[in-house]
Amino acid sequence: MADQVQRIEDVRGSGIYPATGPLPPGDAVVRSPAELGHPEKRARFQMPSQSLEPAFFAGRAILGGFFLYNGINHFLHHQDLTAYAKSKGVPAAGAAVSVSGALLVAGGLSIVTGVMPKLGAALISTFLMGVSPSMHGFWQDDDPEQRMNDMINFMKNMALVGASMLVAAHPEPWPWSVGQSRGELMPRSR
């Protein structure tokens, strides 16, 4: 054991590091703080991605499905949503409802299928950032109940913007994406 202790370098250069307990097999590598400042010298932490793939797939099905459903809803209930948008002072409310519905459908499909998910996340964020201040501007409400409802919806939308940013940050290709191998829904090869 004394032989193993002598093979460990002290970061401060004082000689032998007095390790306690059993040492791992092989030579230990101790790097200086200066060395760790170089990204090429650091070992990158890798998550066990295969074990997380089902959770990631379920999460994107729920998140993307939420936006896909709401986008379809924009077209199925176009008149009602147009009237609501007009009541909030949205100019060209009918066109705004159609465009926002298209953003939601395209973004939701992208997230669900894993096809161009960064673009899908950008479409969803564009929708949320555009609609939240105009439709849920709680700071403009005089009625306390309406103010509370709009504040809840505004904050929910901001949380969904955060979720879209997380989606956009996930490296591609996504596991279990459509079109990854001969157009089939298949797990990513390792």
Secondary structure as the mmCIF struct_conf table of DSSP 4:
data_model
#
loop_
_struct_conf.conf_type_id
_struct_conf.id
_struct_conf.beg_label_comp_id
_struct_conf.beg_label_asym_id
_struct_conf.beg_label_seq_id
_struct_conf.end_label_comp_id
_struct_conf.end_label_asym_id
_struct_conf.end_label_seq_id
HELX_RH_AL_P HELX_RH_AL_P1 ALA A 2 GLN A 6
TURN_TY1_P TURN_TY1_P1 ARG A 7 ARG A 7
BEND BEND1 ILE A 8 ILE A 8
STRN STRN1 GLU A 9 GLU A 9
HELX_LH_PP_P HELX_LH_PP_P1 ASP A 10 ASP A 10
TURN_TY1_P TURN_TY1_P2 VAL A 11 ARG A 12
BEND BEND2 GLY A 13 GLY A 15
STRN STRN2 ILE A 16 ILE A 16
BEND BEND3 GLY A 21 GLY A 21
HELX_LH_PP_P HELX_LH_PP_P2 PRO A 22 PRO A 24
BEND BEND4 PRO A 25 GLY A 26
HELX_RH_AL_P HELX_RH_AL_P2 PRO A 33 LEU A 36
TURN_TY1_P TURN_TY1_P3 GLY A 37 GLY A 37
BEND BEND5 HIS A 38 HIS A 38
HELX_RH_3T_P HELX_RH_3T_P1 PRO A 39 LYS A 41
BEND BEND6 ARG A 42 ARG A 42
HELX_LH_PP_P HELX_LH_PP_P3 ALA A 43 PHE A 45
HELX_RH_AL_P HELX_RH_AL_P3 SER A 49 LEU A 76
TURN_TY1_P TURN_TY1_P4 HIS A 77 HIS A 77
HELX_RH_AL_P HELX_RH_AL_P4 HIS A 78 SER A 87
TURN_TY1_P TURN_TY1_P5 LYS A 88 GLY A 89
TURN_TY1_P TURN_TY1_P6 PRO A 91 ALA A 92
HELX_RH_AL_P HELX_RH_AL_P5 ALA A 93 THR A 113
TURN_TY1_P TURN_TY1_P7 GLY A 114 GLY A 114
BEND BEND7 VAL A 115 MET A 116
HELX_RH_AL_P HELX_RH_AL_P6 PRO A 117 MET A 135
HELX_RH_3T_P HELX_RH_3T_P2 PHE A 138 GLN A 140
BEND BEND8 ASP A 143 ASP A 143
HELX_RH_AL_P HELX_RH_AL_P7 PRO A 144 ALA A 169
BEND BEND9 HIS A 170 HIS A 170
HELX_LH_PP_P HELX_LH_PP_P4 PRO A 171 PRO A 171
BEND BEND10 GLU A 172 PRO A 173
HELX_LH_PP_P HELX_LH_PP_P5 TRP A 174 TRP A 174
TURN_TY1_P TURN_TY1_P8 PRO A 175 TRP A 176
STRN STRN3 SER A 177 SER A 181
TURN_TY1_P TURN_TY1_P9 ARG A 182 GLY A 183
STRN STRN4 GLU A 184 MET A 186
HELX_LH_PP_P HELX_LH_PP_P6 PRO A 187 SER A 189
#
